[in-house]
Every structure is written in C-alpha cells, then in structure tokens.
Amino acid sequence: MKPGKPFKVFRAVALAVVVLALIAPLLWMIAASFKTNVDIYDTGKAFVFSPTLDNYGNVLQQANYVQFIGNSLWVAFAATLFSLILGVPAAYSMSRFSMKKSALVVLMARIIPGVSLLVPWYYVFSNLQMVGGYTVLILSHMFVSLPLIVYIMMGFFDSLPEDLEEAALVDGLTHIGAFRRITLPLSVPGVATAGILSFIFSWNNFMFALVLSGADTKTLPVAIFDFVGYASIDWGGLMAAATVVTLPIMVIALFVQKYIVSGLTAGATKG
C-alpha cells in the first residue's frame, strides 16, 4: 500500500525539523565567523549584519593556523596509514582463522574510553621524553584508528567468499599470496571506507592532542583554545577557527559519502 498524503506531510515536516536541528548550529557558527564580537552579542543583527573577514585573517595569519593545519593533516594521515598497514592484515587473520580471543581484545579496545589511558600514557611517554612530538600523537591516534579499521575490515572479510582463496591455494599460492592477489583487491571498498573514517576520527581528535602535543605540534582542535582566555572569549575568532576545522572534513565527507555507504553495506551480508 502506498502511504497516504497525511503521512507524506508528516514525514516531510519531521525530516525538515531534524535537518534544521542538525544544521542550525553549523549555520550559526559560519555566520558568527563573519561577525565582529559586538555583532555576535547584538540579537538585532542575528541575520542582518555587515560581514567581515578579519576573524579569518587573525586565524590564518596571527595564530599560525597554517602550521596547525599541517600538523593535523600529518598526524591524521600518518595514523591512518600505519593503522591500515597493521589493521587490514590483522583483520584478515582474525576473520579467516577464527581468532575469537584476538577479536575480543579489539572489541575491548573499542569500548575502553581513551581518556582513561591518558594519565598512564603521559607518565610513560614523558619518561621516554616523547611528549610534545609527532610520534606520540600518531601512536595515540592509532589507539582509536586501529581498532576501528580492524572492526570494519573483519566484517568485510567475513562477507567475501572463501572459494576464490581456496582455488588460489590449490594453484600453489600461499595464504599471504592469496591475500595479496585475491582478497586485498576485492576489499578495496572496505579499505577505503575504513581509511576515510579513520582519517575523520583522527582529524577531530581533541583529548589526546590536548595532553600529549607541544607548542609546535598542536592540531587544529587544540589550537582553537587559543581564542579562549581567562577574562574574555574572542567569539569571532573562535567561530572562524571552528569553521576552518569543520568545513574541510565536511567537504571530504560529502564527496566520499557514497564510498563510505557502499563499503559499509558491502560488508553487511555474508556470502
């Protein structure tokens, strides 16, 4: 039966309300980034105001945000790359050889809050004189990225038929050769999905970088706090900085959303 007109109207209204609730804070953030601090506090200029680019000038020039953008790109890219190198073969082994206990460890790593590990991490890495460097940031971000990649790829490998690998083994290939020549090319959508999600999570990670980064290795989420002072808050600069952090990852997500959906759904069924 086709849905009636009242149901269609209700669905359209409900969808509009949900979408508006989701994008309203983002629209306010973008609008505030083009306002002066005086205009932000003036409710009469919520929609009609004289836009200014001074906030973005302060962000990109005075606050060294170009360096912080480079830091975020490097840490997110390196953490994602190393996590893929380690996580994809690990997920394949757990999937094909039924390594239940190892899979449980990965699941536990996904469940444990990362903030609970910050104190022991800081103690260990400070004794090794690694706090403030890129290495410790990449390693800490891999704590989030690696279990995520293993978790996604295990489901993807479970959905791939084993017949092709068995045929490759009969033809003389080893398990590593079958993985490299047969399974890995078939799992490219899953690898792309895991890599994209890992990069996004690493880009947005705040707590690890707040504790473990240094003055020259700050990532963008941490650098935003430069606009929050003890006596006052530079709301215009804060909103401009938040826009710089948010928009690039939103653009990436918009262009690759079909690959994320296809990669996740490809691993949703068995066989």
N, C-alpha and C positions, 0 to 999 in steps of 0.2 A: 504493500500500500504506500502511496505517495504521501509525504507529510502535508498537512493542511496549511492554509495561509496563516492562521494564528501561530502555529509552531514555527513557521519560517520567520515571522516577525520577531517572535521571542528569541529565536536563535541569533538573528542579526543584531538585536539590541544587546543580548548577553555578550556576543562577540565584541561588539563595539565598546562595551563597558570594560571588558577585560583588557583589550588592546590599549584603550585610553589609560587605564590604571598602570599598565606596564611602561608606556612610553612617556607619560606625563612628567615623571622625574627627569628623564633624559632630555626632554624638550626644555624644561625649566633650567637644567644645567647649561645647555647650549646657549639659551637666551641670556642667562646671567653672565656667561663668559664674555658677552659683548656689552655689558653694562659697567658703569662705574659703581663703586661701593655705595655712593649716595643713591643712585637709581635703584640698586637692589633693595635697599631698605624702604624706598618710596613705593607704596602699594598702588599709587596712582599711575605709575609707569611700569606696571606689570607686563603690559602688552605693547604700549606705545612709548618708545624711548629713542634716544639718539645713540646708535651703535658706535662702539669704539674698538679699535684693535690694540689698544695699549696693554691690555692684560696679556695678550698673546706675545706682544713684544717683550714684556717682562719675563714671561715664561721661557721663550726661546733664546733670549739674549742675556739677561741678567742672572738667571737661575741655572745656567749651564745645562738646560734640558736636552740639548742635542747630545751631550755626553751621556746623560741618563737614559735617553732613548737607545743609544748604542749599547749601554750596559744591559738593558732589558732584552734587546734583540740577541745579544751574545749569550747571555745566561739561558734564555728560553730555547734558543737554537741548540746550544751545546747539550743542555739537559735532555732535550727531546731526541737528539741524535744518539747519544750514548744509551739512553733508555731503550730506543728501538734496537740498537745493536745487541743489547743484553736481553731485552724483553721478548722479542719475536722468537728467537731460538728456544728460550725458556718456556714460552707458551706452547710451542710446538711439541717439546719434550713432555710437558705435563699432559697435553691433550692426547698424544699418540701412545704414551707409555703408562697412562692412568696413574700419574703420580699424585694421589689424593692428598697426602700429607703436605707436599710442597704447595699444592693449590690452596690448602687451608692456611698455610703461612702467608701466602699472597693476600688471601681474603682478610686475614688479621691485620696485615699492613694497611689495607684499605680502610679498616674500621678504626684503628688506633688514631686518635687526634694528633696531628703533627705538633701542636703546641705543647703536648705533654713530653715531647722529646727535646724541646729547645734547651732546657737547663742542662741535661747531660751532654747534649751536643756542644753547647757553648763551653762547658768545662773541658771536654776532650779537645776540641779544636783550638781553644785558647792555649792549652798546654802545648799543642803542636805548633803554635804561632801561625795558625791558618785563618783566624778570624779577620775579616776585612778584605779577604782576597776573593777572586772569582771562583777558585776551586771549591771552597766550602759552600758557596752559593749554588753552584752546579750540583754538587753532591746532595745538598739538602732538597733542592727542587726535584732531583731524581727520586727522592723518597715518595713523592706524590706521583710522578710521571711513570715510574717503572711498574708499580702495581697496577696502575690504570691500563697501561699497554698490555701487560700480561693478561689482565682480566678480559679485555676486549678481544684479544687475539685467541685466547683459549676457546671462546665461544665460536669464533670464526673458523678455527681449525677443526672444531668438532663438527661443523656443518659441511666440511669438504669430504667427499667420498674417498675412502682409503684404497679403492680398486686401482686407481692410477698409480699410486705409490707402490702397491704390491706388484703391479706389472713392471714398474721400473726396477724393483728389486730382482724380479725374475730375469730381467735383461742384463743384470750384472751391476747395477748401481748400488752404492752403499746407502744407508739411511741419510747421511749428510748429502750425498749426491742427489737422492730423490727429493730431499727438502729444497735444495738449491735450484734444481732444474724443473721440478714439477710443482711442488706445493707453494713455494715462495712467489712465482709469477701469478698463480691463481689467487693469492692472498693480497695482491696489491691494493684493492679497495679497502680491505681491513687495515692494512698498514697505514694507508693514507688517513683513514678515519682516526686511528689511534694516535698518529703523529700530530694531526691537527688539534685534537682535543688536548693532547699533552702540551703542545705549544701554548694554547689558550690558558690552560691552568697555570702554567709556569709564568706566563706574562702577567697574570693577575695576582700571583702570589705576593702576599704582603708581609706576613708574620716572620717568615724565615729571613727575608732580606732586612727587615727592621732590626733584628737581633744580630745577624751574622755579617752584614755588609759594613763597609767603611765609607769614609767621606768621598772617595773616588770610585767606589763600586756600587753606589746606590742605584737601585732600579726605580722605575717611574712611580710605582705605588708608594714607595717610601719617600721619594723626593717631593711628593705633594705636601707632606707635612711641613715643608719649609715655609708655607704660607699660613701656617697656624702658629701664632705667637702666644705668649702668656697673657698679654694685655689686650690684644685685638686679633682679628682674623681678616686677612685680605680675601674677601669672598670672591671678588672678581678674578684675582689671580688663581685662587683655589679652583674655581669653576673652569677656568681656561686650562689649567693643568689637568684636571679630571677629564676634560674633553680630549686633550691630547692623548691621554692614556686609553680612553674608551673607544674613540672613533676608529682608530686603525684596526683593532681587533674585531669591531663590529663589521667593518667593510670586508675583512677576511672571512668572517663567518657567513656573510651574505653571499659571497662568491662561491664558497665551498660547501654550502649547506646541503646541496644535492648529493655531494660525495659523502658527507657525514651520514646522511639518512640512508643512502644506498649501502654504505659499508656496515652500518649497524644492523639493518634489516637483512643483509646477506648472511650474517652470522646468527640470525634468529631462528632458523629452522635446521633441522637435521637431515642430511642426505641430499 
